[in-house]
């Protein structure tokens, strides 16, 4: 083979691939890269799956809260009582959702707003 033959792109690529395939160091680097690449893909897929589950869970909770608020508003409309403050609305919503008196006490900010 003449020197001109080594300068053709096809021959240069074939020589580089053959050298890489026969070199233990290059094979080790390629193998390590493949392992890290696969681990990265699996980690990303797990993160996306967790995110999608969280979004689904949030949507279910939002739907349940909305349904509870609609039920509370319907109950208030049928009984003729409309809450005059946000705290009363929250109390009615909590009662509609079946909350118990074991809920934590209102915050200090809420107590100050109510004059307490």
PyMOL commands that set and color helices and strands:
alter all, ss='L'
color gray80, all
select helices_A, chain A and resi 3-6+9-22+24-79+86-96+108-113
alter helices_A, ss='H'
color red, helices_A
deselect
rebuild
show_as cartoon
